[in-house]
């Protein structure tokens, strides 16, 4: 089947179904461990997108998949580092607020 120059093949259908099942399973896992995974949203997104990029290699070829992976690393790295820095800043702020609250209570 050809839709706007996109070849819908058995491989594409299999990749689609695999990724759909992966997405549902991944979401259930994240939901089950939500309290533990809440601080790791960026890493969870990276994991999900990485699976998609790797599966795409079966359809677009290794060289194209590696190109997409390199571009993904370029755009994703600042987001992950930024998330780490925001988390560290938020934890430091929460620690400061807790210390100040304790000082106020013990006056």
N, C-alpha and C positions, 0 to 999 in steps of 0.2 A: 504494500500500500504506500502511496506517495502523497503526502500532504505538504504543500508549499515547499517542495524540495527536501522534506524530512522523510527519510526512508524508515517506515515502520516495519521492522523485520521481527522474526521470532526472537532474535537476540535482544532487540530493543524491548520487546514485550517482557521477556524474562528479567532483564535488568530493571525495568519499571516495577514489576511485581516484587522482585527481591528488595528493592529500595523502599517500596511501600510497606512491606512487612518489617523491614529493618526500622523504618521510621516509627511505626506503631509500637514495636518492641522497645525501641530506644526511649520513646516517650513514656511508656509504662515503667521502665527502669528508673528514669529520672523522677517520675511522680512517686514511685515507691520509696526512693531514698532522697526525697526532696529536701529534708532538713540537712542532710549531709552534703548534698550537691549544690545547695543554693549559692555558695560562695564561688562555685566553679562554672558559672554559666558560659563564660568565654571558652573554656576548655571543652565543655560539652558540645558547643557549636562547632568547634574545630574538629572534634571527633566525628560528628555527623557529616560535616562537609567532606572530611577526608575520605570517609567510606564512599560517598558519592563520587568523588574525583577518582578514586581507585577503581570503582566499578565502571566508570566511564571509559577507562582504558581498554576494556573488552570491546567497546564499540568504536572508539575513535583512534585506537592504536596507542602503543606505549609512548612514542615521541610526543604526540599531541597531549596525552594525559600528563606527561612530565612537564610540558609547557604550562598547562593549566595549574598544576601543582605549584610550580615556581611562582606563578602570578598570585595564586592563593596565599602562599607564604608571605609574599610582599604586602598584600593588603591585610592579611590577618594578624601578622606579628605586632603591628602597632596597637591593634585592638586588645590583644591578649596582654601585652605589657601594660597598657593603660588600665585594664581591669585589675591587674596585680597591684599597680600603684594606688588605684582608687580604694581597693580593699584594704591595703596597708594604712592609708590615710584614714579611712572610716574606722578601722580598729583602733588606731591611735586616738582618734577623737572620742570614741566610746570609752576608752580607758581613762582619758582625761575627765570626761563628764562623770564617770563613776567615782573617780578620786575626789573631785570637787564635791559631789553629793555626799560622800562619806565624811569629808571635812565639815560640811554644813551640819550634818546629823550629830557629829561628836562635839560640837561647840558647847 
